[in-house]
Every structure is written in C-alpha cells, then in structure tokens.
Amino acid sequence: ARNHSAAVVGGVTAMSKIVATILTYPLIRAKVLQQTSPGYAGIGFPQVMKKVLMSEGFGGLYRGMLAMSYKTILWNSLMMIFKHLLGPKRAMTPPDSPKSLVQHMPHMAREPFPAEYTQEKLDQILDYLRRVGSSGKRVEALEKRLDEVGLELREVRKLLSELVARSADARVLRH
C-alpha cells in the first residue's frame, strides 16, 4: 500500500465505503425506524422491511442514505489519506516465518522448539547480561545451568524421537 498515492488510497476508501453503505443501509434504516417511529416499534426486522417495501417501495429502504453518505464517505476517505501521509512507513509484507527444522512428531501437542534456536536465544541473553554489568559469578552460574539445560533438552528430544519411532513401528505391525 505504500507505493500508492494518497489520492488512490482516498479513492479506494471512498469506493469501499460506498459499497458497504449500499449493502448495509437498509439495516440501518430499519433500526432507526424501530427506535424512532411508533408504527414500527416492537416489531421484528423482517416485518419492518416488509412494511417499508409495501408503503414506500424499494427506494424506501434507501431514503436518507445520500445525506448520511456524504459525511461518512468524506470522513473515511480523508482519515485514510491522512493516515497514509502521516503514518509510519511499513514493510510491504511481513518477513517469512522460519521453517521448522524438526520433523513433525505425531502424538505431540505441538512440535518441539528446536534446540538450535534455544541455544542461540540463550547466548543473546548471556551477552546482554555481560553488557549491563551483572555480577560475574551469577553469569557463570547461569551459563553452567544453561549448558545443563541444553544437554537435558537434547536428551529429551532424543527420547521423544525414539518413542515416536517405536509407536510408529508398533502401528505398522498391528496393521
């Protein structure tokens, strides 16, 4: 959307608001009639629509739309133009999500988080702690515990892979 001019953004906004108004105005008109006219109070939407069509014809569904449309279309178009002109510049599309490095493991609620990403994130945290001047002993203890956790994660991953392989083999043997 950043490659379009403000005039194009305003024009497309106006056109979309016109279409939305044409599609929804009969609902708005029926609601207003139910709330403000004694002859329509207490009856349901289908009855209001039928009564309007019988007494005013098809045009009755859209009576008053032009006055309301000028204001709403102009307001929405100007709002989008100013948002386009004054808003922060954004990337055209978000970056792709990283592809999963782990094979899909059935019988799991979700795929396990890859240990490679965990190690990378933990290294970033340690670098940050070193930069902000955290106590050296705490960082060393944290590094040691993180190494232990990394080993445990790898062991759990290995055990889960073996379990899935065994259950897949068992299913094959049963069928």
VMD Tcl script that builds the backbone (N, CA, C; Angstrom):
set m [mol new atoms 525]
animate dup $m
set s [atomselect $m all]
$s set {name element resname resid chain x y z} {
  {N N ALA 1 A 0.819 -1.184 0.000}
  {CA C ALA 1 A 0.000 0.000 0.000}
  {C C ALA 1 A 0.869 1.258 0.000}
  {N N ARG 2 A 2.125 1.132 0.381}
  {CA C ARG 2 A 2.992 2.303 0.446}
  {C C ARG 2 A 3.380 2.825 -0.930}
  {N N ASN 3 A 3.201 2.065 -1.995}
  {CA C ASN 3 A 3.556 2.523 -3.331}
  {C C ASN 3 A 2.435 3.316 -3.977}
  {N N HIS 4 A 1.276 3.402 -3.355}
  {CA C HIS 4 A 0.146 4.130 -3.928}
  {C C HIS 4 A 0.134 5.561 -3.414}
  {N N SER 5 A -0.419 6.448 -4.231}
  {CA C SER 5 A -0.515 7.847 -3.810}
  {C C SER 5 A -1.656 7.998 -2.813}
  {N N ALA 6 A -1.652 9.119 -2.119}
  {CA C ALA 6 A -2.716 9.401 -1.149}
  {C C ALA 6 A -4.064 9.502 -1.852}
  {N N ALA 7 A -4.078 10.029 -3.084}
  {CA C ALA 7 A -5.332 10.139 -3.836}
  {C C ALA 7 A -5.914 8.761 -4.144}
  {N N VAL 8 A -5.065 7.811 -4.501}
  {CA C VAL 8 A -5.537 6.449 -4.789}
  {C C VAL 8 A -6.091 5.821 -3.515}
  {N N VAL 9 A -5.384 5.988 -2.404}
  {CA C VAL 9 A -5.859 5.442 -1.128}
  {C C VAL 9 A -7.210 6.053 -0.774}
  {N N GLY 10 A -7.347 7.365 -0.938}
  {CA C GLY 10 A -8.622 8.030 -0.652}
  {C C GLY 10 A -9.725 7.551 -1.567}
  {N N GLY 11 A -9.421 7.391 -2.858}
  {CA C GLY 11 A -10.424 6.935 -3.813}
  {C C GLY 11 A -10.899 5.519 -3.533}
  {N N VAL 12 A -9.965 4.623 -3.229}
  {CA C VAL 12 A -10.334 3.240 -2.923}
  {C C VAL 12 A -11.137 3.178 -1.627}
  {N N THR 13 A -10.755 3.989 -0.660}
  {CA C THR 13 A -11.509 4.044 0.594}
  {C C THR 13 A -12.929 4.512 0.334}
  {N N ALA 14 A -13.086 5.546 -0.485}
  {CA C ALA 14 A -14.419 6.063 -0.797}
  {C C ALA 14 A -15.256 5.005 -1.507}
  {N N MET 15 A -14.656 4.307 -2.468}
  {CA C MET 15 A -15.410 3.286 -3.199}
  {C C MET 15 A -15.831 2.146 -2.274}
  {N N SER 16 A -14.945 1.726 -1.397}
  {CA C SER 16 A -15.302 0.635 -0.481}
  {C C SER 16 A -16.378 1.079 0.502}
  {N N LYS 17 A -16.338 2.329 0.937}
  {CA C LYS 17 A -17.360 2.838 1.853}
  {C C LYS 17 A -18.710 2.947 1.150}
  {N N ILE 18 A -18.711 3.310 -0.134}
  {CA C ILE 18 A -19.956 3.378 -0.897}
  {C C ILE 18 A -20.587 1.988 -0.986}
  {N N VAL 19 A -19.780 0.993 -1.326}
  {CA C VAL 19 A -20.300 -0.378 -1.428}
  {C C VAL 19 A -20.822 -0.848 -0.073}
  {N N ALA 20 A -20.075 -0.592 0.982}
  {CA C ALA 20 A -20.501 -1.017 2.317}
  {C C ALA 20 A -21.800 -0.326 2.720}
  {N N THR 21 A -21.938 0.947 2.388}
  {CA C THR 21 A -23.150 1.689 2.740}
  {C C THR 21 A -24.354 1.151 1.975}
  {N N ILE 22 A -24.173 0.879 0.681}
  {CA C ILE 22 A -25.280 0.348 -0.121}
  {C C ILE 22 A -25.746 -0.991 0.434}
  {N N LEU 23 A -24.815 -1.813 0.873}
  {CA C LEU 23 A -25.174 -3.132 1.383}
  {C C LEU 23 A -25.816 -3.095 2.774}
  {N N THR 24 A -25.410 -2.150 3.592}
  {CA C THR 24 A -25.880 -2.163 4.987}
  {C C THR 24 A -26.936 -1.117 5.312}
  {N N TYR 25 A -27.176 -0.160 4.419}
  {CA C TYR 25 A -28.101 0.923 4.766}
  {C C TYR 25 A -29.517 0.442 5.084}
  {N N PRO 26 A -30.072 -0.539 4.368}
  {CA C PRO 26 A -31.415 -0.999 4.759}
  {C C PRO 26 A -31.478 -1.480 6.212}
  {N N LEU 27 A -30.408 -2.074 6.709}
  {CA C LEU 27 A -30.388 -2.498 8.115}
  {C C LEU 27 A -30.395 -1.293 9.047}
  {N N ILE 28 A -29.616 -0.275 8.678}
  {CA C ILE 28 A -29.560 0.945 9.491}
  {C C ILE 28 A -30.918 1.626 9.496}
  {N N ARG 29 A -31.542 1.720 8.324}
  {CA C ARG 29 A -32.857 2.368 8.203}
  {C C ARG 29 A -33.889 1.630 9.046}
  {N N ALA 30 A -33.881 0.304 9.002}
  {CA C ALA 30 A -34.840 -0.472 9.792}
  {C C ALA 30 A -34.625 -0.233 11.282}
  {N N LYS 31 A -33.385 -0.186 11.718}
  {CA C LYS 31 A -33.092 0.047 13.138}
  {C C LYS 31 A -33.585 1.428 13.570}
  {N N VAL 32 A -33.342 2.427 12.744}
  {CA C VAL 32 A -33.778 3.784 13.075}
  {C C VAL 32 A -35.299 3.842 13.144}
  {N N LEU 33 A -35.971 3.213 12.189}
  {CA C LEU 33 A -37.435 3.203 12.219}
  {C C LEU 33 A -37.962 2.513 13.470}
  {N N GLN 34 A -37.362 1.397 13.866}
  {CA C GLN 34 A -37.791 0.685 15.074}
  {C C GLN 34 A -37.623 1.554 16.316}
  {N N GLN 35 A -36.566 2.382 16.337}
  {CA C GLN 35 A -36.271 3.182 17.527}
  {C C GLN 35 A -37.028 4.500 17.571}
  {N N THR 36 A -37.448 5.019 16.416}
  {CA C THR 36 A -37.998 6.380 16.404}
  {C C THR 36 A -39.438 6.483 15.948}
  {N N SER 37 A -39.969 5.525 15.221}
  {CA C SER 37 A -41.335 5.635 14.687}
  {C C SER 37 A -42.282 4.737 15.461}
  {N N PRO 38 A -43.381 5.302 15.956}
  {CA C PRO 38 A -44.325 4.495 16.735}
  {C C PRO 38 A -44.923 3.329 15.937}
  {N N GLY 39 A -45.101 3.476 14.645}
  {CA C GLY 39 A -45.676 2.412 13.839}
  {C C GLY 39 A -44.760 1.225 13.654}
  {N N TYR 40 A -43.483 1.389 13.955}
  {CA C TYR 40 A -42.508 0.317 13.752}
  {C C TYR 40 A -41.957 -0.242 15.069}
  {N N ALA 41 A -42.278 0.388 16.178}
  {CA C ALA 41 A -41.753 -0.055 17.474}
  {C C ALA 41 A -42.333 -1.418 17.836}
  {N N GLY 42 A -41.494 -2.287 18.326}
  {CA C GLY 42 A -41.945 -3.575 18.821}
  {C C GLY 42 A -42.109 -4.650 17.769}
  {N N ILE 43 A -41.822 -4.347 16.510}
  {CA C ILE 43 A -41.910 -5.406 15.505}
  {C C ILE 43 A -40.503 -5.780 15.053}
  {N N GLY 44 A -40.358 -6.982 14.544}
  {CA C GLY 44 A -39.046 -7.503 14.166}
  {C C GLY 44 A -38.552 -6.937 12.849}
  {N N PHE 45 A -37.282 -7.211 12.576}
  {CA C PHE 45 A -36.634 -6.712 11.361}
  {C C PHE 45 A -37.362 -7.124 10.075}
  {N N PRO 46 A -37.735 -8.400 9.915}
  {CA C PRO 46 A -38.415 -8.774 8.670}
  {C C PRO 46 A -39.733 -8.015 8.466}
  {N N GLN 47 A -40.471 -7.797 9.554}
  {CA C GLN 47 A -41.728 -7.069 9.442}
  {C C GLN 47 A -41.491 -5.599 9.076}
  {N N VAL 48 A -40.420 -4.996 9.634}
  {CA C VAL 48 A -40.091 -3.608 9.299}
  {C C VAL 48 A -39.760 -3.506 7.808}
  {N N MET 49 A -38.947 -4.430 7.306}
  {CA C MET 49 A -38.562 -4.404 5.892}
  {C C MET 49 A -39.803 -4.565 5.002}
  {N N LYS 50 A -40.685 -5.462 5.367}
  {CA C LYS 50 A -41.892 -5.695 4.572}
  {C C LYS 50 A -42.792 -4.466 4.573}
  {N N LYS 51 A -42.932 -3.838 5.738}
  {CA C LYS 51 A -43.785 -2.661 5.855}
  {C C LYS 51 A -43.233 -1.490 5.041}
  {N N VAL 52 A -41.901 -1.308 5.071}
  {CA C VAL 52 A -41.272 -0.237 4.286}
  {C C VAL 52 A -41.456 -0.507 2.799}
  {N N LEU 53 A -41.230 -1.737 2.367}
  {CA C LEU 53 A -41.393 -2.076 0.953}
  {C C LEU 53 A -42.835 -1.872 0.492}
  {N N MET 54 A -43.812 -2.209 1.329}
  {CA C MET 54 A -45.231 -2.046 0.964}
  {C C MET 54 A -45.634 -0.577 0.902}
  {N N SER 55 A -45.150 0.219 1.854}
  {CA C SER 55 A -45.595 1.616 1.908}
  {C C SER 55 A -44.750 2.566 1.061}
  {N N GLU 56 A -43.454 2.327 0.936}
  {CA C GLU 56 A -42.575 3.267 0.242}
  {C C GLU 56 A -41.906 2.676 -0.994}
  {N N GLY 57 A -41.984 1.383 -1.173}
  {CA C GLY 57 A -41.316 0.740 -2.291}
  {C C GLY 57 A -39.840 0.497 -1.988}
  {N N PHE 58 A -39.120 0.011 -3.018}
  {CA C PHE 58 A -37.710 -0.326 -2.847}
  {C C PHE 58 A -36.871 0.892 -2.455}
  {N N GLY 59 A -37.208 2.069 -2.991}
  {CA C GLY 59 A -36.493 3.300 -2.656}
  {C C GLY 59 A -36.596 3.668 -1.186}
  {N N GLY 60 A -37.646 3.202 -0.531}
  {CA C GLY 60 A -37.826 3.485 0.886}
  {C C GLY 60 A -36.738 2.876 1.752}
  {N N LEU 61 A -36.148 1.785 1.263}
  {CA C LEU 61 A -35.062 1.164 2.022}
  {C C LEU 61 A -33.824 2.064 2.069}
  {N N TYR 62 A -33.711 2.949 1.076}
  {CA C TYR 62 A -32.519 3.802 0.968}
  {C C TYR 62 A -32.819 5.278 1.200}
  {N N ARG 63 A -33.999 5.611 1.731}
  {CA C ARG 63 A -34.328 7.008 1.990}
  {C C ARG 63 A -33.397 7.565 3.059}
  {N N GLY 64 A -32.778 8.699 2.767}
  {CA C GLY 64 A -31.859 9.349 3.697}
  {C C GLY 64 A -30.411 8.905 3.542}
  {N N MET 65 A -30.158 7.965 2.662}
  {CA C MET 65 A -28.798 7.448 2.516}
  {C C MET 65 A -27.840 8.491 1.958}
  {N N LEU 66 A -28.294 9.293 1.015}
  {CA C LEU 66 A -27.404 10.254 0.371}
  {C C LEU 66 A -26.830 11.248 1.378}
  {N N ALA 67 A -27.676 11.781 2.265}
  {CA C ALA 67 A -27.200 12.751 3.256}
  {C C ALA 67 A -26.166 12.124 4.187}
  {N N MET 68 A -26.445 10.924 4.635}
  {CA C MET 68 A -25.505 10.256 5.530}
  {C C MET 68 A -24.214 9.899 4.803}
  {N N SER 69 A -24.326 9.514 3.549}
  {CA C SER 69 A -23.162 9.049 2.795}
  {C C SER 69 A -22.143 10.146 2.557}
  {N N TYR 70 A -22.604 11.363 2.267}
  {CA C TYR 70 A -21.647 12.449 2.046}
  {C C TYR 70 A -20.692 12.567 3.222}
  {N N LYS 71 A -21.247 12.598 4.411}
  {CA C LYS 71 A -20.423 12.777 5.601}
  {C C LYS 71 A -19.500 11.581 5.832}
  {N N THR 72 A -20.040 10.379 5.807}
  {CA C THR 72 A -19.221 9.212 6.151}
  {C C THR 72 A -18.172 8.907 5.093}
  {N N ILE 73 A -18.525 9.045 3.839}
  {CA C ILE 73 A -17.559 8.759 2.778}
  {C C ILE 73 A -16.429 9.777 2.816}
  {N N LEU 74 A -16.778 11.055 2.946}
  {CA C LEU 74 A -15.757 12.100 3.013}
  {C C LEU 74 A -14.859 11.900 4.236}
  {N N TRP 75 A -15.466 11.645 5.383}
  {CA C TRP 75 A -14.700 11.472 6.618}
  {C C TRP 75 A -13.741 10.281 6.516}
  {N N ASN 76 A -14.238 9.131 6.064}
  {CA C ASN 76 A -13.387 7.942 5.974}
  {C C ASN 76 A -12.273 8.116 4.950}
  {N N SER 77 A -12.581 8.748 3.825}
  {CA C SER 77 A -11.554 8.969 2.807}
  {C C SER 77 A -10.460 9.892 3.334}
  {N N LEU 78 A -10.850 10.989 3.951}
  {CA C LEU 78 A -9.849 11.912 4.499}
  {C C LEU 78 A -9.029 11.256 5.600}
  {N N MET 79 A -9.678 10.474 6.431}
  {CA C MET 79 A -8.964 9.795 7.514}
  {C C MET 79 A -7.890 8.854 6.945}
  {N N MET 80 A -8.223 8.082 5.912}
  {CA C MET 80 A -7.250 7.161 5.322}
  {C C MET 80 A -6.144 7.909 4.579}
  {N N ILE 81 A -6.480 9.030 3.941}
  {CA C ILE 81 A -5.458 9.840 3.260}
  {C C ILE 81 A -4.447 10.351 4.275}
  {N N PHE 82 A -4.940 10.911 5.380}
  {CA C PHE 82 A -4.024 11.428 6.395}
  {C C PHE 82 A -3.232 10.308 7.067}
  {N N LYS 83 A -3.858 9.174 7.279}
  {CA C LYS 83 A -3.127 8.035 7.851}
  {C C LYS 83 A -2.006 7.620 6.907}
  {N N HIS 84 A -2.299 7.612 5.606}
  {CA C HIS 84 A -1.296 7.233 4.615}
  {C C HIS 84 A -0.149 8.240 4.575}
  {N N LEU 85 A -0.487 9.530 4.645}
  {CA C LEU 85 A 0.536 10.568 4.556}
  {C C LEU 85 A 1.358 10.702 5.834}
  {N N LEU 86 A 0.704 10.578 6.982}
  {CA C LEU 86 A 1.363 10.857 8.254}
  {C C LEU 86 A 1.826 9.609 8.998}
  {N N GLY 87 A 1.301 8.447 8.641}
  {CA C GLY 87 A 1.626 7.225 9.363}
  {C C GLY 87 A 3.048 6.774 9.096}
  {N N PRO 88 A 3.560 5.905 9.955}
  {CA C PRO 88 A 4.924 5.387 9.762}
  {C C PRO 88 A 4.997 4.503 8.527}
  {N N LYS 89 A 6.135 4.528 7.887}
  {CA C LYS 89 A 6.345 3.673 6.722}
  {C C LYS 89 A 6.529 2.245 7.211}
  {N N ARG 90 A 5.851 1.321 6.580}
  {CA C ARG 90 A 5.923 -0.084 6.978}
  {C C ARG 90 A 6.420 -0.913 5.809}
  {N N ALA 91 A 6.928 -2.076 6.120}
  {CA C ALA 91 A 7.347 -3.008 5.080}
  {C C ALA 91 A 6.111 -3.455 4.307}
  {N N MET 92 A 6.296 -3.775 3.041}
  {CA C MET 92 A 5.171 -4.187 2.216}
  {C C MET 92 A 4.541 -5.475 2.742}
  {N N THR 93 A 5.343 -6.441 3.077}
  {CA C THR 93 A 4.833 -7.687 3.625}
  {C C THR 93 A 5.715 -8.082 4.802}
  {N N PRO 94 A 5.145 -8.784 5.757}
  {CA C PRO 94 A 5.969 -9.213 6.888}
  {C C PRO 94 A 6.965 -10.269 6.431}
  {N N PRO 95 A 8.079 -10.408 7.147}
  {CA C PRO 95 A 9.054 -11.434 6.774}
  {C C PRO 95 A 8.480 -12.832 6.991}
  {N N ASP 96 A 9.019 -13.789 6.249}
  {CA C ASP 96 A 8.567 -15.173 6.385}
  {C C ASP 96 A 8.947 -15.721 7.745}
  {N N SER 97 A 8.129 -16.613 8.248}
  {CA C SER 97 A 8.448 -17.314 9.482}
  {C C SER 97 A 9.530 -18.339 9.176}
  {N N PRO 98 A 10.396 -18.602 10.136}
  {CA C PRO 98 A 11.430 -19.614 9.868}
  {C C PRO 98 A 10.783 -20.982 9.686}
  {N N LYS 99 A 11.333 -21.747 8.774}
  {CA C LYS 99 A 10.823 -23.095 8.518}
  {C C LYS 99 A 11.225 -24.004 9.682}
  {N N SER 100 A 10.371 -24.929 9.975}
  {CA C SER 100 A 10.639 -25.850 11.073}
  {C C SER 100 A 11.824 -26.734 10.724}
  {N N LEU 101 A 12.746 -26.859 11.649}
  {CA C LEU 101 A 13.917 -27.695 11.441}
  {C C LEU 101 A 13.708 -29.099 11.983}
  {N N VAL 102 A 12.593 -29.303 12.657}
  {CA C VAL 102 A 12.331 -30.580 13.291}
  {C C VAL 102 A 11.256 -31.303 12.497}
  {N N GLN 103 A 11.453 -32.597 12.289}
  {CA C GLN 103 A 10.423 -33.368 11.616}
  {C C GLN 103 A 9.175 -33.395 12.475}
  {N N HIS 104 A 8.026 -33.453 11.806}
  {CA C HIS 104 A 6.762 -33.484 12.540}
  {C C HIS 104 A 6.688 -34.743 13.398}
  {N N MET 105 A 6.315 -34.548 14.640}
  {CA C MET 105 A 6.233 -35.665 15.566}
  {C C MET 105 A 4.769 -35.879 15.933}
  {N N PRO 106 A 4.139 -36.944 15.443}
  {CA C PRO 106 A 2.751 -37.185 15.825}
  {C C PRO 106 A 2.655 -37.502 17.322}
  {N N HIS 107 A 1.485 -37.425 17.848}
  {CA C HIS 107 A 1.194 -37.707 19.253}
  {C C HIS 107 A 1.717 -36.612 20.184}
  {N N MET 108 A 2.195 -35.529 19.631}
  {CA C MET 108 A 2.654 -34.418 20.461}
  {C C MET 108 A 1.627 -33.300 20.338}
  {N N ALA 109 A 1.434 -32.536 21.374}
  {CA C ALA 109 A 0.503 -31.427 21.306}
  {C C ALA 109 A 0.990 -30.378 20.311}
  {N N ARG 110 A 2.280 -30.226 20.228}
  {CA C ARG 110 A 2.867 -29.291 19.262}
  {C C ARG 110 A 4.273 -29.768 18.958}
  {N N GLU 111 A 4.851 -29.185 17.907}
  {CA C GLU 111 A 6.213 -29.563 17.574}
  {C C GLU 111 A 7.156 -28.984 18.619}
  {N N PRO 112 A 8.199 -29.718 18.977}
  {CA C PRO 112 A 9.142 -29.197 19.979}
  {C C PRO 112 A 9.914 -28.019 19.417}
  {N N PHE 113 A 10.296 -27.127 20.304}
  {CA C PHE 113 A 11.083 -25.972 19.901}
  {C C PHE 113 A 12.505 -26.443 19.623}
  {N N PRO 114 A 13.051 -26.133 18.445}
  {CA C PRO 114 A 14.388 -26.639 18.099}
  {C C PRO 114 A 15.456 -26.152 19.080}
  {N N ALA 115 A 16.319 -27.058 19.485}
  {CA C ALA 115 A 17.376 -26.742 20.452}
  {C C ALA 115 A 18.328 -25.688 19.891}
  {N N GLU 116 A 18.495 -25.649 18.561}
  {CA C GLU 116 A 19.402 -24.665 17.963}
  {C C GLU 116 A 18.925 -23.242 18.250}
  {N N TYR 117 A 17.598 -23.041 18.162}
  {CA C TYR 117 A 17.051 -21.707 18.449}
  {C C TYR 117 A 17.192 -21.377 19.924}
  {N N THR 118 A 16.985 -22.386 20.772}
  {CA C THR 118 A 17.096 -22.169 22.209}
  {C C THR 118 A 18.501 -21.730 22.564}
  {N N GLN 119 A 19.493 -22.427 22.040}
  {CA C GLN 119 A 20.887 -22.095 22.331}
  {C C GLN 119 A 21.204 -20.683 21.847}
  {N N GLU 120 A 20.744 -20.336 20.648}
  {CA C GLU 120 A 21.007 -19.007 20.095}
  {C C GLU 120 A 20.390 -17.916 20.978}
  {N N LYS 121 A 19.150 -18.117 21.409}
  {CA C LYS 121 A 18.472 -17.134 22.253}
  {C C LYS 121 A 19.154 -17.020 23.615}
  {N N LEU 122 A 19.559 -18.123 24.176}
  {CA C LEU 122 A 20.238 -18.090 25.469}
  {C C LEU 122 A 21.584 -17.368 25.366}
  {N N ASP 123 A 22.290 -17.560 24.246}
  {CA C ASP 123 A 23.548 -16.829 24.033}
  {C C ASP 123 A 23.303 -15.321 23.972}
  {N N GLN 124 A 22.212 -14.924 23.328}
  {CA C GLN 124 A 21.875 -13.500 23.268}
  {C C GLN 124 A 21.602 -12.947 24.664}
  {N N ILE 125 A 20.903 -13.715 25.486}
  {CA C ILE 125 A 20.603 -13.274 26.849}
  {C C ILE 125 A 21.891 -13.126 27.657}
  {N N LEU 126 A 22.781 -14.080 27.530}
  {CA C LEU 126 A 24.055 -14.002 28.257}
  {C C LEU 126 A 24.874 -12.797 27.808}
  {N N ASP 127 A 24.937 -12.549 26.514}
  {CA C ASP 127 A 25.657 -11.364 26.016}
  {C C ASP 127 A 25.075 -10.089 26.608}
  {N N TYR 128 A 23.757 -10.020 26.697}
  {CA C TYR 128 A 23.111 -8.848 27.277}
  {C C TYR 128 A 23.494 -8.705 28.752}
  {N N LEU 129 A 23.452 -9.805 29.496}
  {CA C LEU 129 A 23.798 -9.741 30.922}
  {C C LEU 129 A 25.242 -9.277 31.121}
  {N N ARG 130 A 26.121 -9.712 30.252}
  {CA C ARG 130 A 27.525 -9.269 30.351}
  {C C ARG 130 A 27.644 -7.770 30.090}
  {N N ARG 131 A 26.888 -7.270 29.118}
  {CA C ARG 131 A 26.976 -5.841 28.756}
  {C C ARG 131 A 26.436 -4.934 29.844}
  {N N VAL 132 A 25.377 -5.342 30.538}
  {CA C VAL 132 A 24.784 -4.477 31.558}
  {C C VAL 132 A 25.517 -4.558 32.886}
  {N N GLY 133 A 26.528 -5.356 32.967}
  {CA C GLY 133 A 27.366 -5.373 34.167}
  {C C GLY 133 A 26.826 -6.213 35.293}
  {N N SER 134 A 26.177 -7.301 34.993}
  {CA C SER 134 A 25.679 -8.188 36.028}
  {C C SER 134 A 26.876 -8.850 36.726}
  {N N SER 135 A 26.666 -9.334 37.914}
  {CA C SER 135 A 27.755 -9.934 38.671}
  {C C SER 135 A 28.312 -11.140 37.932}
  {N N GLY 136 A 29.643 -11.252 37.888}
  {CA C GLY 136 A 30.315 -12.309 37.137}
  {C C GLY 136 A 29.962 -13.701 37.625}
  {N N LYS 137 A 29.854 -13.884 38.940}
  {CA C LYS 137 A 29.546 -15.202 39.483}
  {C C LYS 137 A 28.142 -15.654 39.072}
  {N N ARG 138 A 27.212 -14.721 39.065}
  {CA C ARG 138 A 25.847 -15.074 38.674}
  {C C ARG 138 A 25.804 -15.480 37.214}
  {N N VAL 139 A 26.544 -14.763 36.381}
  {CA C VAL 139 A 26.564 -15.089 34.955}
  {C C VAL 139 A 27.192 -16.461 34.738}
  {N N GLU 140 A 28.279 -16.739 35.468}
  {CA C GLU 140 A 28.923 -18.051 35.328}
  {C C GLU 140 A 27.988 -19.170 35.777}
  {N N ALA 141 A 27.307 -18.965 36.887}
  {CA C ALA 141 A 26.364 -19.981 37.374}
  {C C ALA 141 A 25.231 -20.159 36.363}
  {N N LEU 142 A 24.772 -19.059 35.796}
  {CA C LEU 142 A 23.718 -19.124 34.797}
  {C C LEU 142 A 24.199 -19.855 33.544}
  {N N GLU 143 A 25.431 -19.569 33.122}
  {CA C GLU 143 A 25.992 -20.263 31.951}
  {C C GLU 143 A 26.084 -21.772 32.200}
  {N N LYS 144 A 26.521 -22.147 33.396}
  {CA C LYS 144 A 26.641 -23.562 33.721}
  {C C LYS 144 A 25.273 -24.233 33.694}
  {N N ARG 145 A 24.291 -23.588 34.301}
  {CA C ARG 145 A 22.941 -24.166 34.336}
  {C C ARG 145 A 22.358 -24.246 32.925}
  {N N LEU 146 A 22.615 -23.251 32.105}
  {CA C LEU 146 A 22.116 -23.260 30.728}
  {C C LEU 146 A 22.739 -24.389 29.927}
  {N N ASP 147 A 24.009 -24.662 30.157}
  {CA C ASP 147 A 24.646 -25.793 29.487}
  {C C ASP 147 A 23.961 -27.099 29.904}
  {N N GLU 148 A 23.670 -27.224 31.213}
  {CA C GLU 148 A 22.992 -28.417 31.701}
  {C C GLU 148 A 21.602 -28.555 31.074}
  {N N VAL 149 A 20.887 -27.449 31.004}
  {CA C VAL 149 A 19.542 -27.463 30.418}
  {C C VAL 149 A 19.620 -27.832 28.942}
  {N N GLY 150 A 20.617 -27.300 28.238}
  {CA C GLY 150 A 20.793 -27.641 26.831}
  {C C GLY 150 A 20.995 -29.129 26.630}
  {N N LEU 151 A 21.827 -29.732 27.484}
  {CA C LEU 151 A 22.049 -31.182 27.406}
  {C C LEU 151 A 20.766 -31.956 27.704}
  {N N GLU 152 A 20.033 -31.494 28.723}
  {CA C GLU 152 A 18.778 -32.159 29.063}
  {C C GLU 152 A 17.769 -32.058 27.920}
  {N N LEU 153 A 17.710 -30.896 27.278}
  {CA C LEU 153 A 16.799 -30.723 26.151}
  {C C LEU 153 A 17.148 -31.672 25.003}
  {N N ARG 154 A 18.416 -31.796 24.717}
  {CA C ARG 154 A 18.830 -32.713 23.647}
  {C C ARG 154 A 18.459 -34.155 23.993}
  {N N GLU 155 A 18.642 -34.519 25.277}
  {CA C GLU 155 A 18.311 -35.877 25.707}
  {C C GLU 155 A 16.804 -36.120 25.601}
  {N N VAL 156 A 15.991 -35.157 26.023}
  {CA C VAL 156 A 14.531 -35.285 25.927}
  {C C VAL 156 A 14.113 -35.404 24.468}
  {N N ARG 157 A 14.710 -34.609 23.609}
  {CA C ARG 157 A 14.401 -34.657 22.179}
  {C C ARG 157 A 14.722 -36.042 21.606}
  {N N LYS 158 A 15.859 -36.587 21.993}
  {CA C LYS 158 A 16.269 -37.909 21.510}
  {C C LYS 158 A 15.281 -38.965 21.988}
  {N N LEU 159 A 14.913 -38.906 23.272}
  {CA C LEU 159 A 13.978 -39.884 23.824}
  {C C LEU 159 A 12.609 -39.794 23.156}
  {N N LEU 160 A 12.141 -38.574 22.910}
  {CA C LEU 160 A 10.852 -38.399 22.241}
  {C C LEU 160 A 10.889 -38.935 20.811}
  {N N SER 161 A 11.980 -38.698 20.121}
  {CA C SER 161 A 12.113 -39.212 18.756}
  {C C SER 161 A 12.074 -40.733 18.754}
  {N N GLU 162 A 12.768 -41.350 19.709}
  {CA C GLU 162 A 12.762 -42.804 19.811}
  {C C GLU 162 A 11.370 -43.323 20.130}
  {N N LEU 163 A 10.662 -42.640 21.030}
  {CA C LEU 163 A 9.311 -43.038 21.401}
  {C C LEU 163 A 8.375 -42.961 20.197}
  {N N VAL 164 A 8.473 -41.907 19.443}
  {CA C VAL 164 A 7.623 -41.757 18.262}
  {C C VAL 164 A 7.952 -42.830 17.239}
  {N N ALA 165 A 9.231 -43.116 17.054}
  {CA C ALA 165 A 9.624 -44.148 16.093}
  {C C ALA 165 A 9.077 -45.508 16.523}
  {N N ARG 166 A 9.162 -45.808 17.827}
  {CA C ARG 166 A 8.654 -47.084 18.325}
  {C C ARG 166 A 7.145 -47.184 18.151}
  {N N SER 167 A 6.424 -46.091 18.453}
  {CA C SER 167 A 4.963 -46.146 18.320}
  {C C SER 167 A 4.559 -46.259 16.861}
  {N N ALA 168 A 5.317 -45.645 15.951}
  {CA C ALA 168 A 5.039 -45.778 14.520}
  {C C ALA 168 A 5.287 -47.213 14.077}
  {N N ASP 169 A 6.375 -47.825 14.576}
  {CA C ASP 169 A 6.669 -49.216 14.245}
  {C C ASP 169 A 5.567 -50.137 14.779}
  {N N ALA 170 A 5.093 -49.870 15.984}
  {CA C ALA 170 A 4.033 -50.690 16.595}
  {C C ALA 170 A 2.748 -50.580 15.780}
  {N N ARG 171 A 2.435 -49.388 15.283}
  {CA C ARG 171 A 1.243 -49.215 14.460}
  {C C ARG 171 A 1.361 -49.987 13.156}
  {N N VAL 172 A 2.542 -49.980 12.583}
  {CA C VAL 172 A 2.769 -50.716 11.329}
  {C C VAL 172 A 2.585 -52.205 11.548}
  {N N LEU 173 A 3.093 -52.734 12.670}
  {CA C LEU 173 A 2.980 -54.152 12.960}
  {C C LEU 173 A 1.530 -54.569 13.210}
  {N N ARG 174 A 0.726 -53.686 13.817}
  {CA C ARG 174 A -0.677 -54.002 14.100}
  {C C ARG 174 A -1.501 -54.064 12.821}
  {N N HIS 175 A -1.154 -53.291 11.848}
  {CA C HIS 175 A -1.957 -53.244 10.604}
  {C C HIS 175 A -1.393 -54.186 9.651}
}
mol reanalyze $m
mol bondsrecalc $m
mol representation Tube
mol addrep $m
